[in-house]
Amino acid sequence: MADLVEGATGLEAAERIARHDLARLNYPPANWVPERFGPDGKRVLDVLVVGAGMCGQTAGWNLLREGIRNIRVIERNGHRREGPWNTTARMPILRSPKHLTGPDLGVPSLTFRAWYEAQHGSEGWEQLYKVKRLDWLDYLLWVRQVVDLPVENGVALEHVEPAGKFLKATLSTGEAIRVRKLVLASGRDGSGGFKWPRFPSFDPDGPKRAGRIFHTLEEIDFSRFVGKRIGVLGVLATAIDNAATALEAGAREAICYARRPHLPQVNKSKGASFPGFQRGQGMLDDDWRWQIYTYMLSAGSPPPHESVLRAQKLPGFSFRFAEPWLDVVIESDGVTVKTTKATKRFDVVLMGTGFDVDMSRRPELASFASNIKLWGDTRAPEEAKANVEAALYPYLGPGFELMEKEPGRTPLLSNIHLFNWGSILSHGALAGDIPGLFVGSPRLVQAISHSLFRADVAQHAENMFNQEDPELEPTDYFVPRERRSGTL
Ligand SMILES: Cc1cc2nc3c(=O)[nH]c(=O)nc-3n(C[C@H](O)[C@H](O)[C@H](O)COP(=O)(O)OP(=O)(O)OC[C@H]3O[C@@H](n4cnc5c(N)ncnc54)[C@H](O)[C@@H]3O)c2cc1C
């Protein structure tokens, strides 16, 4: 090992060790998937991965590791702007504990710890409290580089539709490509979009919103808020971190409002964060899965105590509990918020209301949306009515594939795998939070691998029948094929 890192230190040494480990694991294996050609004579892509955030890059690497190499990974954003870390996330540190694994796919030298120790030593690791937000991004990009995963930044999927036996994906570059499997690793809002609250005078799509009302998951220039009074709807993690970021940028006041009487106190997802739950949730019957996640969704999750500590020490910060908003009126010089207790003027309002899961909002899936099976299609009408949000989650198959509401109408739907937050009711949090990724990615890739193998099983079997390998040639017992009898 000393030879291996000779002349290198820090991350360069860590990269050499990791590459050596990958070589020991025979990475990358040869491609085994037979070529397919479309009517235009062009080779059909085996897998298109959409999104190169944490889930997309892990899935892409996992596919290469399984010898599925005719793939492309596209990413709408530019390099270092993948995912929330350097765009819309506003917390200094991750909520998760530092020892989490996942993007490493079980290779010790590719863990966050290996990356961190390479730069700060084991003492630095011991002293580290939690992962800094941008360190997590840099770590992910380092893994991507070491595993040689090609990512096309600045390329978005715009539309997917059936085209004969294949899917046709239209990209923002104008390219239209035929693909066999599509993995939508498009992030937290990839199965819907921003959730906007409904108020009589507020239109989120109207022109008056610009510069006055923002969603906390949007990119925001906080330097514009110096001296401003900010009203924040919501008291969970992103709402509080947005309020704190505004105050740290020079805002005069930031008030976070909630309907509830106090902060939620218990993070229920921690109780579901162990291998048994992570592997087992997706194997449960529908009743259990529905019961677990409708409970989880309604329980809510407290903000990290670090975020609350960060905010509560800032002058100008406050919470208003048990004070729901009734209306939001945008004027030329500010926003008037009417609550159940008062009418208050703000310069700017931030909506920390999260995102919806609603497949009908995804423009790229418009050709399929009406036939996507949802959890609401599987539950009794009164149950679906009582859990309107949960009822809109897609009902996925065992490999994260979308399923048909009406079987036979859009059969290619099962070639679209939803590897994002929308999968939690079906599989648990395996394609959204870091801890579940070590279960989610192999499950996805195994399903794709089975399906691609099954589609060509006759050819694979024929190749095996015809296989010729003169392994015994160097010995005295080699028999040429034409003289063999009884046994091949
Ligand atoms: C503020 C915040 C803090 C979080 N903190 C934690 C934490 O501490 N611990 C934890 O376990 N989890 C945390 N999470 C949850 C989760 O880990 C992250 O959301 C993580 O980024 C999920 O990875 P992803 O790949 O699913 O999505 P993302 O990282 O968002 O990646 C999706 C990518 O898809 C791209 N994309 C979308 N649509 C298209 C398209 N049509 N074509 C091409 N590209 C497209 C996007 O540009 C994006 O880069 C946090 C999430 C947020 C928002």
Ligand as a Chemical Component Dictionary entry (heavy atoms), coordinates in Angstrom:
data_LIG
# 
_chem_comp.id                   LIG 
_chem_comp.type                 NON-POLYMER 
_chem_comp.pdbx_formal_charge   0 
_chem_comp.three_letter_code    LIG 
# 
loop_
_chem_comp_atom.comp_id 
_chem_comp_atom.atom_id 
_chem_comp_atom.alt_atom_id 
_chem_comp_atom.type_symbol 
_chem_comp_atom.charge 
_chem_comp_atom.model_Cartn_x 
_chem_comp_atom.model_Cartn_y 
_chem_comp_atom.model_Cartn_z 
_chem_comp_atom.pdbx_ordinal 
LIG C1  C1  C 0 -32.233 21.386 2.379   1  
LIG C2  C2  C 0 -32.089 19.909 2.392   2  
LIG C3  C3  C 0 -31.323 19.296 3.369   3  
LIG C4  C4  C 0 -31.193 17.915 3.421   4  
LIG N1  N1  N 0 -30.437 17.331 4.388   5  
LIG C5  C5  C 0 -30.375 15.975 4.472   6  
LIG C6  C6  C 0 -29.625 15.325 5.499   7  
LIG O1  O1  O 0 -29.022 15.939 6.351   8  
LIG N2  N2  N 0 -29.609 13.960 5.526   9  
LIG C7  C7  C 0 -30.273 13.217 4.614   10 
LIG O2  O2  O 0 -30.232 11.993 4.674   11 
LIG N3  N3  N 0 -30.974 13.809 3.638   12 
LIG C8  C8  C 0 -31.043 15.148 3.550   13 
LIG N4  N4  N 0 -31.784 15.735 2.558   14 
LIG C9  C9  C 0 -32.563 14.855 1.673   15 
LIG C10 C10 C 0 -31.746 14.246 0.535   16 
LIG O3  O3  O 0 -30.550 13.664 0.994   17 
LIG C11 C11 C 0 -31.417 15.269 -0.519  18 
LIG O4  O4  O 0 -32.593 15.867 -0.986  19 
LIG C12 C12 C 0 -30.649 14.680 -1.694  20 
LIG O5  O5  O 0 -30.221 15.726 -2.487  21 
LIG C13 C13 C 0 -31.493 13.687 -2.495  22 
LIG O6  O6  O 0 -30.757 13.283 -3.608  23 
LIG P1  P1  P 0 -31.449 13.110 -5.017  24 
LIG O7  O7  O 0 -30.420 12.613 -5.956  25 
LIG O8  O8  O 0 -32.698 12.319 -4.848  26 
LIG O9  O9  O 0 -31.935 14.562 -5.427  27 
LIG P2  P2  P 0 -31.061 15.818 -5.824  28 
LIG O10 O10 O 0 -29.795 15.829 -5.067  29 
LIG O11 O11 O 0 -31.958 16.999 -5.721  30 
LIG O12 O12 O 0 -30.704 15.560 -7.350  31 
LIG C14 C14 C 0 -31.686 15.563 -8.351  32 
LIG C15 C15 C 0 -31.045 16.158 -9.585  33 
LIG O13 O13 O 0 -31.883 15.938 -10.699 34 
LIG C16 C16 C 0 -31.763 17.049 -11.565 35 
LIG N5  N5  N 0 -32.932 17.065 -12.437 36 
LIG C17 C17 C 0 -34.227 17.234 -12.074 37 
LIG N6  N6  N 0 -35.027 17.163 -13.150 38 
LIG C18 C18 C 0 -34.216 16.943 -14.210 39 
LIG C19 C19 C 0 -34.460 16.754 -15.606 40 
LIG N7  N7  N 0 -35.697 16.770 -16.119 41 
LIG N8  N8  N 0 -33.397 16.539 -16.415 42 
LIG C20 C20 C 0 -32.129 16.497 -15.894 43 
LIG N9  N9  N 0 -31.863 16.675 -14.591 44 
LIG C21 C21 C 0 -32.891 16.878 -13.759 45 
LIG C22 C22 C 0 -31.674 18.234 -10.628 46 
LIG O14 O14 O 0 -31.060 19.339 -11.234 47 
LIG C23 C23 C 0 -30.855 17.663 -9.475  48 
LIG O15 O15 O 0 -29.481 17.971 -9.566  49 
LIG C24 C24 C 0 -31.879 17.119 2.466   50 
LIG C25 C25 C 0 -32.642 17.737 1.485   51 
LIG C26 C26 C 0 -32.742 19.118 1.440   52 
LIG C27 C27 C 0 -33.590 19.746 0.364   53 
# 
loop_
_chem_comp_bond.comp_id 
_chem_comp_bond.atom_id_1 
_chem_comp_bond.atom_id_2 
_chem_comp_bond.value_order 
_chem_comp_bond.pdbx_ordinal 
LIG C1  C2  SING 1  
LIG C2  C3  SING 2  
LIG C2  C26 DOUB 3  
LIG C3  C4  DOUB 4  
LIG C4  N1  SING 5  
LIG C4  C24 SING 6  
LIG N1  C5  DOUB 7  
LIG C5  C6  SING 8  
LIG C5  C8  SING 9  
LIG C6  O1  DOUB 10 
LIG C6  N2  SING 11 
LIG N2  C7  SING 12 
LIG C7  O2  DOUB 13 
LIG C7  N3  SING 14 
LIG N3  C8  DOUB 15 
LIG C8  N4  SING 16 
LIG N4  C9  SING 17 
LIG N4  C24 SING 18 
LIG C9  C10 SING 19 
LIG C10 O3  SING 20 
LIG C10 C11 SING 21 
LIG C11 O4  SING 22 
LIG C11 C12 SING 23 
LIG C12 O5  SING 24 
LIG C12 C13 SING 25 
LIG C13 O6  SING 26 
LIG O6  P1  SING 27 
LIG P1  O7  DOUB 28 
LIG P1  O8  SING 29 
LIG P1  O9  SING 30 
LIG O9  P2  SING 31 
LIG P2  O10 DOUB 32 
LIG P2  O11 SING 33 
LIG P2  O12 SING 34 
LIG O12 C14 SING 35 
LIG C14 C15 SING 36 
LIG C15 O13 SING 37 
LIG C15 C23 SING 38 
LIG O13 C16 SING 39 
LIG C16 N5  SING 40 
LIG C16 C22 SING 41 
LIG N5  C17 SING 42 
LIG N5  C21 SING 43 
LIG C17 N6  DOUB 44 
LIG N6  C18 SING 45 
LIG C18 C19 SING 46 
LIG C18 C21 DOUB 47 
LIG C19 N7  SING 48 
LIG C19 N8  DOUB 49 
LIG N8  C20 SING 50 
LIG C20 N9  DOUB 51 
LIG N9  C21 SING 52 
LIG C22 O14 SING 53 
LIG C22 C23 SING 54 
LIG C23 O15 SING 55 
LIG C24 C25 DOUB 56 
LIG C25 C26 SING 57 
LIG C26 C27 SING 58 
# 
